[in-house]
Amino acid sequence: MIFIAHRGNLHGPKPELENTISYIEQALSDNYAVEVDVIDWDEHNTFTLGHDKKQEEVASKFFRQKNLFAHAKNYKSLEGLLKHGAHCFYHTDEEYVLTSENIIWCYPGVSYANNSNCVVVLPELYPMKPWRSAYGICSDYVAEYRKQLEV
């Protein structure tokens, strides 16, 4: 199973740190994958991280890191991420979407018959849903889920 830190979070939401380069790099160095929000891309191949507002700018090479899932927040970001070979996806409220590497990304709380080929997102919002057999789990509390699976 792959453990994905939602916006870099390991032990709960920290809005002031989410989607910042140092927070993301810390989670990656702790052997977690990371889902990061990308809100903009410009003609200089600079991307801007952020969910609802622009936060930090990064060069396109940032997205070539292993275990990084880039969540494009709009068409412009998606276009740039795909152009630069990022592992990325775009969704609003669709139940299921495919990442650019053909991984199923499930909307929080949706039903699935077999989750061994999908990423379960924010299972803490739906504690009765199964997550242990998923390909991956994306959570604000991903360190706690990894600990539970190791027991």
Disulfide bonds with the S-S distance in Angstrom:
none
